[in-house]
Amino acid sequence: MSQETKYTEDNIRSLDWKEHIRMRPGMYIGKLGDGSSADDGIYILLKEVIDNSIDEFVMGSGKSIEVSIQGEKVTVRDFGRGIPLGKVVDVVSKMNTGGKYDSKAFKKSVGLNGVGTKAVNALSSYFRVESTRDGKSASAEFSKGNLENQELLNETSRRKGTKVSFVPDELIFKKYKFRNEYVSKMLKNYVYLNPGLTIIFNGEKYFSENGLKDLLEDYNSKDDMLYPIIHLKGTDIEVALTHSKTQYSEEYHSFVNGQNTTQGGTHLAAFREALVKTIREFYGKNFEASDVRKSVIAAIAIKVMEPVFESQTKTKLGSTDMGGDLPTVRTYINDFLKTQLDNYLHKNPEVADKLLRKIMQAERERKELAGIRKLAKDRAKKSSLHNKKLRDCRVHLSDTRHENYLETTLFITEGDSASGSITKSRNVNTQAVFSLKGKPLNSYGLSKKIVYENEEFNLLQAALNIEESMEDLRYNNIVIATDADVDGMHIRLLLITFFLQFFPELIKEGHLYILETPLFRVRDKKETIYCYSEEEKQAAIQKLKGKAEITRFKGLGEISPNEFVHFIGDDIRLDPVMLDKEMSIEQMLEFYMGKNTPDRQKFIIENLKVELDIVEEL
């Protein structure tokens, strides 16, 4: 007779706030990660602290914020009003405590409802908050959410404001490293959205006078803009837009209450619709929507009362109303563009003329591509039924309610042996594999036509689901997984060329990575260490002292699925592909894929030392 498990009051336990956050961090900060991706948890922690300082600025208190990151320690100092001294501990350690429940004080606040700094506190091995106001100062120190120390100074000459320092807990964020490029991008967005605010990051000053206009100028070279940026501002809305001369795809930067909604939402859908409607009405022609929006580069920021987001990390707006007496988000954006953009085009006929020519050109190109596109779509549909190239996963980036949606990854591999190893060792929920047959085509200088004519590119585009727009992207991370030899490097370069040429916003928005795989395995009977460089190999040999067995991996196919699981699991090492701000996409493509210049030979010799060593050994 089976023994029945007793279910009594003893089985039910209530987690306190910090235990709950530490047990389910994904619910509060999205994914964890190691800092190689812009949406990794360590940046969300920083964002939650800065959001509170931004709210102070918005309320008219404190014009500058100082941010310092030294190794693992982050410090954020604002010169706002300072947390009320008697509430310093409560504000960072009691759920549902904060100033943002009073909607009059924080009508269009960016911070989480009383959760933000508590999550940072619970997920940090060291957390210190210090508030100064009325010539007095109070501070409290915590470790993993537990109060360790607190002080009250009745007299201080410090300037008023709040200072928060924290060190993300290594038990939760494994082997993490802050990347300045990601922090810099986040801080720049804050100043674009808050003209008049100064942020100083590790001594470097960020300031914006022209808001979203500065953002577009910072991301795109002036030479690539078809016409000067159209910059429109209203009470709760700001828009900046232009068209690119060379880019095929649409590119949008969208914000709600200062939050970068990387996955768009109701406001971005409304903007895309209103843009087409306004332009159709201005020219009195029923243009195809895709022709109007082709090559558009735009930014939109709106302020909404009590916004509703589709995920805890607020990357997609779900609200349909602006709040208060205002109309719906859709009507509000539509009315604004209808008036402001229409006025602008009437006052600037030379811009209206350039825009019209651009739309007509897009229409011609679309018609030329129509036949090829239909064939390609039919081919993609047929092959998706039995697509040997794509082994899909269960969760996709659009599943924002799934707690692991940010971890969705597509590995692009070469050959059957490598894709076999990854396929057998992957996480079928969040990791998909696309296998290439040999070297992809060099797409440098070719037109979009080639994406449809080349079966491999067409199937890759279909797998990513980015033909119509980036909003439908199916995976958050696109990872190039090739061998670390000359052929692997070449395939890597050809794939980056494809993305730069046709889908540069994938790179601009931080979705493209290179998978780092170990070059050596050093082991003895007790321990196995995987090494990613010569230095790591030497350190492993010293650590194992005795007779260590050293294996050199020459290709991904040599690594067994049992071993591969280590390199694409919790300990995955990804190297983000980033654009050089000093170089336009055209210049980069010319440099890497154009005629073989002495400059490029010099660059390869200086930068590919590891790979050259490998070639010599092979």
DRENDRENDO-351197 format. One record per residue (C-alpha): residue in one letter; x, y, z; residue number from 1. Coordinates in steps of 0.25 Angstrom, whole numbers. Last residue first. Layout:
<migus>
(migu 'a' (X Y Z) NUM);
...
</migus>
This chain:
<migus>
(migu 'l' (188 92 -154) 618);
(migu 'e' (198 98 -145) 617);
(migu 'e' (201 110 -154) 616);
(migu 'v' (187 112 -156) 615);
(migu 'i' (184 112 -141) 614);
(migu 'd' (195 123 -139) 613);
(migu 'l' (188 131 -150) 612);
(migu 'e' (175 130 -143) 611);
(migu 'v' (180 135 -130) 610);
(migu 'k' (188 146 -136) 609);
(migu 'l' (176 151 -144) 608);
(migu 'n' (176 166 -140) 607);
(migu 'e' (190 171 -144) 606);
(migu 'i' (192 163 -157) 605);
(migu 'i' (177 165 -161) 604);
(migu 'f' (178 180 -159) 603);
(migu 'k' (191 181 -167) 602);
(migu 'q' (185 173 -178) 601);
(migu 'r' (173 182 -177) 600);
(migu 'd' (181 195 -178) 599);
(migu 'p' (189 189 -190) 598);
(migu 't' (176 188 -198) 597);
(migu 'n' (170 176 -203) 596);
(migu 'k' (158 182 -211) 595);
(migu 'g' (145 182 -204) 594);
(migu 'm' (140 172 -193) 593);
(migu 'y' (146 177 -180) 592);
(migu 'f' (149 192 -183) 591);
(migu 'e' (138 194 -193) 590);
(migu 'l' (127 187 -184) 589);
(migu 'm' (132 196 -172) 588);
(migu 'q' (132 209 -181) 587);
(migu 'e' (118 206 -185) 586);
(migu 'i' (113 203 -171) 585);
(migu 's' (119 217 -167) 584);
(migu 'm' (131 217 -158) 583);
(migu 'e' (134 225 -146) 582);
(migu 'k' (123 219 -138) 581);
(migu 'd' (129 205 -140) 580);
(migu 'l' (118 195 -141) 579);
(migu 'm' (117 184 -131) 578);
(migu 'v' (117 168 -132) 577);
(migu 'p' (116 163 -118) 576);
(migu 'd' (125 152 -113) 575);
(migu 'l' (118 141 -106) 574);
(migu 'r' (123 131 -96) 573);
(migu 'i' (113 121 -91) 572);
(migu 'd' (115 117 -77) 571);
(migu 'd' (100 114 -74) 570);
(migu 'g' (99 106 -86) 569);
(migu 'i' (105 107 -100) 568);
(migu 'f' (119 103 -96) 567);
(migu 'h' (116 93 -85) 566);
(migu 'v' (106 85 -94) 565);
(migu 'f' (117 84 -104) 564);
(migu 'e' (124 74 -95) 563);
(migu 'n' (113 63 -96) 562);
(migu 'p' (111 67 -110) 561);
(migu 's' (125 63 -114) 560);
(migu 'i' (135 74 -118) 559);
(migu 'e' (141 69 -131) 558);
(migu 'g' (130 75 -140) 557);
(migu 'l' (134 89 -134) 556);
(migu 'g' (147 89 -141) 555);
(migu 'k' (162 88 -138) 554);
(migu 'f' (161 85 -123) 553);
(migu 'r' (174 83 -117) 552);
(migu 't' (175 73 -106) 551);
(migu 'i' (185 74 -94) 550);
(migu 'e' (186 63 -84) 549);
(migu 'a' (192 68 -71) 548);
(migu 'k' (203 61 -64) 547);
(migu 'g' (204 67 -50) 546);
(migu 'k' (202 82 -47) 545);
(migu 'l' (187 83 -50) 544);
(migu 'k' (187 98 -47) 543);
(migu 'q' (200 100 -55) 542);
(migu 'i' (194 93 -67) 541);
(migu 'a' (181 101 -66) 540);
(migu 'a' (188 115 -65) 539);
(migu 'q' (196 111 -77) 538);
(migu 'k' (183 107 -85) 537);
(migu 'e' (177 120 -80) 536);
(migu 'e' (188 128 -86) 535);
(migu 'e' (188 121 -99) 534);
(migu 's' (173 124 -100) 533);
(migu 'y' (159 119 -99) 532);
(migu 'c' (163 108 -89) 531);
(migu 'y' (153 96 -84) 530);
(migu 'i' (158 90 -71) 529);
(migu 't' (155 76 -67) 528);
(migu 'e' (158 71 -53) 527);
(migu 'k' (161 58 -45) 526);
(migu 'k' (168 48 -55) 525);
(migu 'd' (175 60 -62) 524);
(migu 'r' (170 70 -72) 523);
(migu 'v' (174 81 -81) 522);
(migu 'r' (164 83 -93) 521);
(migu 'f' (168 94 -103) 520);
(migu 'l' (163 104 -113) 519);
(migu 'p' (150 106 -105) 518);
(migu 't' (138 112 -113) 517);
(migu 'e' (134 126 -114) 516);
(migu 'l' (121 128 -121) 515);
(migu 'i' (120 141 -129) 514);
(migu 'y' (109 150 -127) 513);
(migu 'l' (98 158 -134) 512);
(migu 'h' (85 163 -127) 511);
(migu 'g' (91 177 -122) 510);
(migu 'e' (81 187 -127) 509);
(migu 'k' (91 192 -137) 508);
(migu 'i' (95 178 -142) 507);
(migu 'l' (81 174 -145) 506);
(migu 'e' (79 188 -150) 505);
(migu 'p' (89 185 -161) 504);
(migu 'f' (79 176 -168) 503);
(migu 'f' (83 175 -183) 502);
(migu 'q' (97 179 -185) 501);
(migu 'l' (102 178 -170) 500);
(migu 'f' (95 165 -168) 499);
(migu 'f' (101 159 -181) 498);
(migu 't' (115 164 -178) 497);
(migu 'i' (114 158 -164) 496);
(migu 'l' (111 145 -171) 495);
(migu 'l' (122 146 -180) 494);
(migu 'l' (132 150 -169) 493);
(migu 'r' (128 138 -160) 492);
(migu 'i' (129 129 -173) 491);
(migu 'h' (144 134 -175) 490);
(migu 'm' (147 132 -160) 489);
(migu 'g' (142 118 -160) 488);
(migu 'd' (151 115 -173) 487);
(migu 'v' (163 121 -166) 486);
(migu 'd' (161 114 -153) 485);
(migu 'a' (153 116 -141) 484);
(migu 'd' (142 107 -146) 483);
(migu 't' (128 114 -147) 482);
(migu 'a' (116 117 -138) 481);
(migu 'i' (110 131 -142) 480);
(migu 'v' (100 134 -131) 479);
(migu 'i' (87 141 -134) 478);
(migu 'n' (81 145 -120) 477);
(migu 'n' (67 150 -118) 476);
(migu 'y' (61 140 -127) 475);
(migu 'r' (48 141 -135) 474);
(migu 'l' (49 155 -141) 473);
(migu 'd' (35 160 -144) 472);
(migu 'e' (37 174 -139) 471);
(migu 'm' (49 175 -148) 470);
(migu 's' (40 177 -160) 469);
(migu 'e' (35 170 -173) 468);
(migu 'e' (47 161 -177) 467);
(migu 'i' (51 159 -162) 466);
(migu 'n' (45 145 -159) 465);
(migu 'l' (58 140 -154) 464);
(migu 'a' (56 126 -161) 463);
(migu 'a' (50 133 -173) 462);
(migu 'q' (63 142 -175) 461);
(migu 'l' (71 129 -173) 460);
(migu 'l' (63 122 -183) 459);
(migu 'n' (65 133 -193) 458);
(migu 'f' (80 134 -190) 457);
(migu 'e' (82 119 -193) 456);
(migu 'e' (73 119 -205) 455);
(migu 'n' (80 130 -212) 454);
(migu 'e' (70 137 -221) 453);
(migu 'y' (62 143 -210) 452);
(migu 'v' (74 150 -203) 451);
(migu 'i' (81 152 -216) 450);
(migu 'k' (70 162 -221) 449);
(migu 'k' (73 171 -209) 448);
(migu 's' (85 176 -217) 447);
(migu 'l' (99 172 -217) 446);
(migu 'g' (111 181 -213) 445);
(migu 'y' (116 171 -203) 444);
(migu 's' (107 158 -203) 443);
(migu 'n' (119 148 -203) 442);
(migu 'l' (111 135 -204) 441);
(migu 'p' (111 126 -192) 440);
(migu 'k' (122 116 -190) 439);
(migu 'g' (118 101 -188) 438);
(migu 'k' (104 97 -186) 437);
(migu 'l' (100 105 -174) 436);
(migu 's' (92 99 -162) 435);
(migu 'f' (82 107 -155) 434);
(migu 'v' (80 103 -140) 433);
(migu 'a' (70 107 -130) 432);
(migu 'q' (72 109 -115) 431);
(migu 't' (61 113 -105) 430);
(migu 'n' (52 101 -102) 429);
(migu 'v' (61 91 -109) 428);
(migu 'n' (73 94 -100) 427);
(migu 'r' (84 90 -108) 426);
(migu 's' (93 78 -107) 425);
(migu 'k' (89 69 -118) 424);
(migu 't' (86 80 -128) 423);
(migu 'i' (100 87 -124) 422);
(migu 's' (108 74 -127) 421);
(migu 'g' (100 71 -140) 420);
(migu 's' (102 86 -145) 419);
(migu 'a' (117 84 -144) 418);
(migu 's' (117 70 -151) 417);
(migu 'd' (107 74 -162) 416);
(migu 'g' (114 86 -167) 415);
(migu 'e' (115 101 -163) 414);
(migu 't' (107 107 -152) 413);
(migu 'i' (97 118 -149) 412);
(migu 'f' (92 117 -135) 411);
(migu 'l' (78 124 -133) 410);
(migu 't' (76 128 -118) 409);
(migu 't' (63 131 -110) 408);
(migu 'e' (68 135 -96) 407);
(migu 'l' (60 148 -96) 406);
(migu 'y' (47 139 -96) 405);
(migu 'n' (51 132 -84) 404);
(migu 'e' (40 137 -75) 403);
(migu 'h' (29 134 -85) 402);
(migu 'r' (20 146 -86) 401);
(migu 't' (28 152 -96) 400);
(migu 'd' (26 141 -106) 399);
(migu 's' (30 149 -118) 398);
(migu 'l' (45 146 -116) 397);
(migu 'h' (42 131 -118) 396);
(migu 'v' (40 119 -109) 395);
(migu 'r' (39 104 -115) 394);
(migu 'c' (52 103 -122) 393);
(migu 'd' (55 101 -137) 392);
(migu 'r' (64 91 -144) 391);
(migu 'l' (66 99 -157) 390);
(migu 'k' (74 94 -169) 389);
(migu 'k' (66 81 -172) 388);
(migu 'n' (54 89 -174) 387);
(migu 'h' (43 79 -177) 386);
(migu 'l' (31 88 -176) 385);
(migu 's' (39 100 -176) 384);
(migu 's' (45 95 -189) 383);
(migu 'k' (31 97 -196) 382);
(migu 'k' (29 110 -190) 381);
(migu 'a' (43 115 -193) 380);
(migu 'r' (41 111 -207) 379);
(migu 'd' (28 118 -209) 378);
(migu 'k' (33 130 -202) 377);
(migu 'a' (45 130 -212) 376);
(migu 'l' (37 128 -224) 375);
(migu 'k' (28 140 -219) 374);
(migu 'r' (40 149 -216) 373);
(migu 'i' (46 146 -230) 372);
(migu 'g' (33 150 -237) 371);
(migu 'a' (31 163 -228) 370);
(migu 'l' (46 167 -228) 369);
(migu 'e' (45 177 -240) 368);
(migu 'k' (31 182 -234) 367);
(migu 'r' (38 185 -221) 366);
(migu 'e' (50 192 -227) 365);
(migu 'r' (40 201 -235) 364);
(migu 'e' (32 204 -222) 363);
(migu 'a' (44 207 -214) 362);
(migu 'q' (49 217 -225) 361);
(migu 'm' (35 223 -225) 360);
(migu 'i' (36 225 -210) 359);
(migu 'k' (50 231 -210) 358);
(migu 'r' (46 241 -221) 357);
(migu 'l' (34 245 -212) 356);
(migu 'l' (43 247 -200) 355);
(migu 'k' (53 255 -208) 354);
(migu 'd' (41 264 -213) 353);
(migu 'a' (35 266 -199) 352);
(migu 'v' (49 270 -194) 351);
(migu 'e' (51 281 -205) 350);
(migu 'p' (36 285 -202) 349);
(migu 'n' (39 289 -188) 348);
(migu 'k' (28 297 -182) 347);
(migu 'h' (17 287 -188) 346);
(migu 'l' (25 275 -183) 345);
(migu 'y' (26 281 -169) 344);
(migu 'n' (11 284 -168) 343);
(migu 'd' (8 270 -172) 342);
(migu 'l' (18 265 -162) 341);
(migu 'q' (12 273 -150) 340);
(migu 't' (-3 272 -153) 339);
(migu 'k' (-5 257 -158) 338);
(migu 'l' (7 253 -149) 337);
(migu 'f' (0 258 -136) 336);
(migu 'd' (-14 253 -140) 335);
(migu 'n' (-8 239 -143) 334);
(migu 'i' (0 239 -130) 333);
(migu 'y' (-12 243 -121) 332);
(migu 't' (-22 234 -129) 331);
(migu 'r' (-13 221 -127) 330);
(migu 'v' (-9 224 -113) 329);
(migu 't' (-24 226 -109) 328);
(migu 'p' (-30 239 -106) 327);
(migu 'l' (-25 248 -94) 326);
(migu 'd' (-34 252 -82) 325);
(migu 'g' (-25 244 -73) 324);
(migu 'g' (-17 233 -79) 323);
(migu 'm' (-10 231 -92) 322);
(migu 'd' (-19 219 -95) 321);
(migu 't' (-15 206 -103) 320);
(migu 's' (-5 200 -93) 319);
(migu 'g' (3 188 -97) 318);
(migu 'l' (16 194 -98) 317);
(migu 'k' (28 185 -101) 316);
(migu 't' (42 184 -94) 315);
(migu 'k' (37 187 -80) 314);
(migu 't' (46 177 -73) 313);
(migu 'q' (34 171 -66) 312);
(migu 's' (27 168 -79) 311);
(migu 'e' (15 173 -87) 310);
(migu 'f' (16 187 -82) 309);
(migu 'v' (4 195 -76) 308);
(migu 'p' (6 210 -75) 307);
(migu 'e' (1 217 -63) 306);
(migu 'm' (0 231 -70) 305);
(migu 'v' (7 231 -84) 304);
(migu 'k' (19 239 -89) 303);
(migu 'i' (23 237 -103) 302);
(migu 'a' (36 236 -110) 301);
(migu 'i' (38 233 -125) 300);
(migu 'a' (51 231 -133) 299);
(migu 'a' (52 228 -148) 298);
(migu 'i' (61 223 -159) 297);
(migu 'v' (52 220 -171) 296);
(migu 's' (59 211 -182) 295);
(migu 'k' (46 206 -187) 294);
(migu 'r' (34 212 -179) 293);
(migu 'v' (27 218 -191) 292);
(migu 'd' (29 206 -200) 291);
(migu 's' (25 196 -189) 290);
(migu 'a' (11 204 -188) 289);
(migu 'e' (8 203 -203) 288);
(migu 'f' (5 217 -207) 287);
(migu 'n' (-10 221 -209) 286);
(migu 'k' (-6 235 -215) 285);
(migu 'g' (-11 249 -210) 284);
(migu 'y' (3 253 -207) 283);
(migu 'f' (0 258 -193) 282);
(migu 'e' (-11 248 -191) 281);
(migu 'r' (-2 236 -194) 280);
(migu 'i' (9 242 -186) 279);
(migu 't' (0 244 -174) 278);
(migu 'k' (-6 230 -175) 277);
(migu 'v' (8 224 -176) 276);
(migu 'l' (14 231 -164) 275);
(migu 'a' (1 228 -156) 274);
(migu 'e' (2 213 -158) 273);
(migu 'r' (17 213 -154) 272);
(migu 'f' (14 222 -142) 271);
(migu 'a' (2 214 -137) 270);
(migu 'a' (10 201 -138) 269);
(migu 'l' (21 208 -130) 268);
(migu 'h' (12 213 -119) 267);
(migu 't' (5 199 -118) 266);
(migu 'g' (17 191 -116) 265);
(migu 'g' (32 193 -119) 264);
(migu 'q' (41 182 -116) 263);
(migu 't' (53 190 -111) 262);
(migu 't' (43 199 -103) 261);
(migu 'n' (54 208 -97) 260);
(migu 'q' (48 214 -85) 259);
(migu 'g' (48 229 -83) 258);
(migu 'n' (33 229 -81) 257);
(migu 'v' (31 221 -93) 256);
(migu 'f' (42 220 -104) 255);
(migu 's' (44 215 -118) 254);
(migu 'h' (56 214 -127) 253);
(migu 'y' (52 210 -141) 252);
(migu 'e' (60 205 -153) 251);
(migu 'e' (53 200 -166) 250);
(migu 's' (61 192 -175) 249);
(migu 'y' (68 194 -189) 248);
(migu 'q' (79 204 -184) 247);
(migu 't' (86 212 -195) 246);
(migu 'k' (81 226 -196) 245);
(migu 's' (74 225 -182) 244);
(migu 'h' (61 232 -179) 243);
(migu 't' (59 243 -168) 242);
(migu 'l' (51 243 -155) 241);
(migu 'a' (50 250 -141) 240);
(migu 'v' (38 249 -133) 239);
(migu 'e' (34 255 -119) 238);
(migu 'i' (21 253 -111) 237);
(migu 'd' (15 257 -98) 236);
(migu 't' (14 272 -100) 235);
(migu 'g' (18 272 -115) 234);
(migu 'k' (31 272 -122) 233);
(migu 'l' (35 269 -137) 232);
(migu 'h' (49 267 -142) 231);
(migu 'i' (50 264 -157) 230);
(migu 'i' (65 260 -159) 229);
(migu 'p' (72 266 -171) 228);
(migu 'y' (69 259 -185) 227);
(migu 'l' (74 246 -191) 226);
(migu 'm' (83 242 -179) 225);
(migu 'd' (95 234 -182) 224);
(migu 'd' (105 245 -182) 223);
(migu 'k' (100 250 -168) 222);
(migu 's' (105 237 -163) 221);
(migu 'n' (95 229 -154) 220);
(migu 'y' (94 226 -139) 219);
(migu 'd' (98 239 -133) 218);
(migu 'e' (91 247 -143) 217);
(migu 'l' (78 239 -140) 216);
(migu 'l' (80 241 -125) 215);
(migu 'd' (83 256 -126) 214);
(migu 'k' (70 258 -133) 213);
(migu 'l' (63 250 -122) 212);
(migu 'g' (67 261 -112) 211);
(migu 'n' (73 273 -117) 210);
(migu 'e' (82 279 -106) 209);
(migu 's' (87 266 -101) 208);
(migu 'f' (98 263 -90) 207);
(migu 'y' (107 252 -87) 206);
(migu 'k' (121 255 -80) 205);
(migu 'e' (132 245 -78) 204);
(migu 'g' (138 244 -64) 203);
(migu 'n' (134 229 -62) 202);
(migu 'f' (120 233 -67) 201);
(migu 'i' (116 247 -64) 200);
(migu 'i' (101 249 -68) 199);
(migu 't' (96 263 -70) 198);
(migu 'l' (81 266 -72) 197);
(migu 'g' (76 278 -80) 196);
(migu 'p' (70 270 -90) 195);
(migu 'n' (63 257 -84) 194);
(migu 'l' (60 247 -94) 193);
(migu 'y' (73 249 -102) 192);
(migu 'v' (80 249 -88) 191);
(migu 'y' (75 236 -84) 190);
(migu 'n' (77 229 -97) 189);
(migu 'k' (92 233 -96) 188);
(migu 'l' (92 226 -82) 187);
(migu 'm' (87 213 -88) 186);
(migu 'k' (97 214 -100) 185);
(migu 's' (109 217 -91) 184);
(migu 'v' (105 205 -82) 183);
(migu 'y' (105 196 -94) 182);
(migu 'e' (118 201 -100) 181);
(migu 'n' (124 201 -86) 180);
(migu 'r' (123 186 -85) 179);
(migu 'f' (121 181 -70) 178);
(migu 'k' (127 167 -68) 177);
(migu 'y' (120 155 -62) 176);
(migu 'k' (126 142 -58) 175);
(migu 'k' (113 136 -53) 174);
(migu 'f' (102 146 -49) 173);
(migu 'i' (94 139 -38) 172);
(migu 'l' (105 134 -29) 171);
(migu 'e' (114 145 -34) 170);
(migu 'd' (104 155 -27) 169);
(migu 'p' (104 169 -34) 168);
(migu 'v' (112 179 -26) 167);
(migu 'f' (105 191 -22) 166);
(migu 's' (106 206 -19) 165);
(migu 'v' (95 216 -17) 164);
(migu 'k' (96 231 -15) 163);
(migu 't' (84 240 -12) 162);
(migu 'g' (83 255 -12) 161);
(migu 'k' (87 267 -4) 160);
(migu 'r' (101 272 -5) 159);
(migu 'r' (110 267 7) 158);
(migu 's' (113 277 18) 157);
(migu 't' (108 267 29) 156);
(migu 'e' (102 268 42) 155);
(migu 'n' (92 259 49) 154);
(migu 'l' (99 247 43) 153);
(migu 'l' (91 234 43) 152);
(migu 'e' (97 220 41) 151);
(migu 'q' (93 206 37) 150);
(migu 'n' (99 193 36) 149);
(migu 'e' (97 178 31) 148);
(migu 'l' (83 179 26) 147);
(migu 'n' (80 166 18) 146);
(migu 'g' (76 167 3) 145);
(migu 'k' (88 159 -2) 144);
(migu 's' (97 168 6) 143);
(migu 'f' (92 181 11) 142);
(migu 'e' (98 194 16) 141);
(migu 'a' (90 206 21) 140);
(migu 's' (92 221 20) 139);
(migu 'a' (86 234 26) 138);
(migu 's' (91 248 24) 137);
(migu 'k' (87 262 30) 136);
(migu 'g' (89 276 25) 135);
(migu 'd' (74 277 21) 134);
(migu 'r' (76 265 12) 133);
(migu 't' (86 254 9) 132);
(migu 's' (83 239 6) 131);
(migu 'e' (92 228 5) 130);
(migu 'v' (89 214 0) 129);
(migu 'r' (99 202 0) 128);
(migu 'f' (98 189 -7) 127);
(migu 'y' (108 177 -6) 126);
(migu 's' (106 163 -11) 125);
(migu 's' (95 169 -20) 124);
(migu 'l' (82 161 -25) 123);
(migu 'a' (74 165 -13) 122);
(migu 'n' (78 180 -13) 121);
(migu 'v' (76 181 -28) 120);
(migu 'a' (62 175 -27) 119);
(migu 'k' (58 184 -16) 118);
(migu 't' (63 196 -24) 117);
(migu 'g' (53 193 -35) 116);
(migu 'v' (41 188 -27) 115);
(migu 'g' (34 200 -22) 114);
(migu 'n' (25 201 -35) 113);
(migu 'l' (37 200 -45) 112);
(migu 'g' (43 213 -49) 111);
(migu 'v' (40 221 -62) 110);
(migu 's' (30 231 -55) 109);
(migu 'k' (19 238 -63) 108);
(migu 'k' (10 244 -52) 107);
(migu 'f' (21 243 -41) 106);
(migu 'a' (17 253 -31) 105);
(migu 'k' (2 253 -34) 104);
(migu 's' (2 238 -36) 103);
(migu 'd' (5 235 -21) 102);
(migu 'y' (9 221 -23) 101);
(migu 'k' (23 225 -28) 100);
(migu 'g' (28 230 -15) 99);
(migu 'g' (32 216 -10) 98);
(migu 't' (28 204 -2) 97);
(migu 'n' (21 192 -9) 96);
(migu 'm' (32 182 -5) 95);
(migu 'k' (41 186 7) 94);
(migu 's' (56 186 5) 93);
(migu 'v' (61 198 -3) 92);
(migu 'v' (50 208 1) 91);
(migu 'd' (49 203 16) 90);
(migu 'v' (64 205 19) 89);
(migu 'v' (65 219 15) 88);
(migu 'k' (51 223 20) 87);
(migu 'g' (55 231 33) 86);
(migu 'l' (64 239 24) 85);
(migu 'p' (54 243 14) 84);
(migu 'i' (61 239 1) 83);
(migu 'g' (69 250 -5) 82);
(migu 'r' (63 263 -12) 81);
(migu 'g' (71 261 -25) 80);
(migu 'f' (87 262 -26) 79);
(migu 'd' (89 248 -32) 78);
(migu 'r' (100 238 -29) 77);
(migu 'v' (101 224 -36) 76);
(migu 't' (112 215 -32) 75);
(migu 'v' (115 201 -38) 74);
(migu 'k' (125 191 -33) 73);
(migu 'e' (129 179 -42) 72);
(migu 'g' (141 186 -48) 71);
(migu 'q' (140 201 -46) 70);
(migu 'i' (127 206 -51) 69);
(migu 's' (124 220 -48) 68);
(migu 'v' (111 228 -51) 67);
(migu 'e' (109 242 -47) 66);
(migu 'i' (95 249 -49) 65);
(migu 's' (93 263 -52) 64);
(migu 'k' (82 274 -52) 63);
(migu 'g' (76 271 -38) 62);
(migu 's' (61 273 -35) 61);
(migu 'g' (51 277 -45) 60);
(migu 'm' (42 265 -44) 59);
(migu 'v' (48 260 -57) 58);
(migu 'f' (61 261 -50) 57);
(migu 'e' (57 253 -38) 56);
(migu 'd' (50 242 -47) 55);
(migu 'i' (64 241 -54) 54);
(migu 's' (70 238 -41) 53);
(migu 'n' (60 227 -39) 52);
(migu 'd' (62 221 -53) 51);
(migu 'i' (77 221 -50) 50);
(migu 'v' (76 210 -39) 49);
(migu 'e' (66 202 -48) 48);
(migu 'k' (76 203 -60) 47);
(migu 'l' (88 198 -53) 46);
(migu 'l' (80 186 -49) 45);
(migu 'i' (75 184 -63) 44);
(migu 'y' (90 185 -68) 43);
(migu 'i' (94 174 -59) 42);
(migu 'g' (82 166 -63) 41);
(migu 'd' (86 164 -78) 40);
(migu 'd' (78 172 -88) 39);
(migu 'a' (91 179 -95) 38);
(migu 's' (97 165 -97) 37);
(migu 's' (111 161 -93) 36);
(migu 'g' (109 164 -78) 35);
(migu 'd' (109 150 -72) 34);
(migu 'g' (94 146 -74) 33);
(migu 'l' (83 147 -64) 32);
(migu 'k' (70 148 -72) 31);
(migu 'g' (58 157 -69) 30);
(migu 'i' (60 166 -57) 29);
(migu 'y' (48 163 -48) 28);
(migu 'm' (42 150 -52) 27);
(migu 'g' (56 145 -57) 26);
(migu 'p' (61 147 -42) 25);
(migu 'r' (52 135 -38) 24);
(migu 'm' (59 129 -25) 23);
(migu 'r' (67 142 -22) 22);
(migu 'i' (54 151 -23) 21);
(migu 'h' (46 141 -15) 20);
(migu 'e' (57 140 -4) 19);
(migu 'k' (58 155 -4) 18);
(migu 'w' (43 158 -2) 17);
(migu 'd' (41 147 9) 16);
(migu 'l' (36 133 4) 15);
(migu 's' (23 128 10) 14);
(migu 'r' (24 114 14) 13);
(migu 'i' (13 103 12) 12);
(migu 'n' (17 89 14) 11);
(migu 'd' (16 91 30) 10);
(migu 'e' (2 95 28) 9);
(migu 't' (-1 80 24) 8);
(migu 'y' (-1 72 12) 7);
(migu 'k' (3 58 16) 6);
(migu 't' (9 49 5) 5);
(migu 'e' (0 36 4) 4);
(migu 'q' (8 23 7) 3);
(migu 's' (6 13 -4) 2);
(migu 'm' (0 0 0) 1);
</migus>
